Amino acid sequence: MRSFTDEDISDETVGKLLELATRAPNAGNLQPWRFYVVRKKNTKHLLCESALGQRFLEEAPVVIVVCADLDVSGHGYGSRGESLYSIQDTAAAIENILLCVVALDLGACWVGAFREDLASNALNLPGRIRPLALIPIGHPAEKPRRTHREPFEKYTKYV
């Protein structure tokens, strides 16, 4: 969803989204995810600029920036934790947020196309906190379109 109404999203709803995000599976139960809830127009503008001008980030009432604490996964699993598990764990949390968004009849978009350095600066993130996704969330301004998906058989091999 890349088009939102002006209707706000309550703190209670954001809390539900984040609660379910933290129920995601994660390596060693280390929970390396960090969530930054952005409502300020100026900060959303900076995130939009970091995301190559994707203006719908500014239109959404809330943007959740999902980050990984690389030290948490690194202490638990070394370089594999830093380079892989932290990303897998936060991706699972992101998917939980998106599933909850749909269940609540809201709209969202997983934005991965952004400059990490600019997003980090916009949020004043510490050096070992890596932003991995920007998720604008709001009430849909239009009915979502279904995108075409190939049948799973095309990509599946039974061994």
C-alpha positions, 0 to 999 in steps of 0.5 A, a space after each residue: 500500500 502506497 496511498 494513505 488517508 489522513 486518519 491517524 493510527 492510535 498508539 494502542 494499534 501501534 502497540 499491538 503491531 509491535 507486540 506481535 512483531 516481538 513474537 517472531 521466531 529469532 535465533 537463540 531468543 536473542 531478540 535483536 530487533 529494535 523499533 523506531 516509531 516515527 510520527 514527526 513530519 520532519 523525521 518522516 521527510 528525512 526518511 523519505 529523502 533516504 528512501 530515494 524520494 518515495 513520498 508515500 513515507 511522508 503521507 503515512 501517519 506512522 512509519 516504523 523503522 525496524 533495525 537490528 542490533 548487530 552486537 546482540 546477534 554477534 555476541 550470541 553467534 559471532 559473524 554469522 549472527 551479525 551478517 545473517 541471523 540478525 537479518 533473518 530475525 528482523 525480517 520475521 518481525 517485519 512479516 509479523 507487523 505486515 500480517 497484523 496490519 492486514 488483520 486490522 484492515 490497515 495498509 503498509 509497505 515494506 520499504 527496503 530501498 533506502 540509504 542506510 546512512 541517511 536513515 541512521 542519521 535521521 534517527 540518530 542511531 548508534 553505530 551498531 544499530 542497522 536500519 533494515 526496513 521502513 514500514 509506512 502504516 496507515 488507513 488505505 486510500 484505495 483498495 489494495 491490488 493483488 499482484 500476480 504470483 507464479 504458482 509455487 510449483 515453479 519454484 519448488 523442488 522436492 528432494 
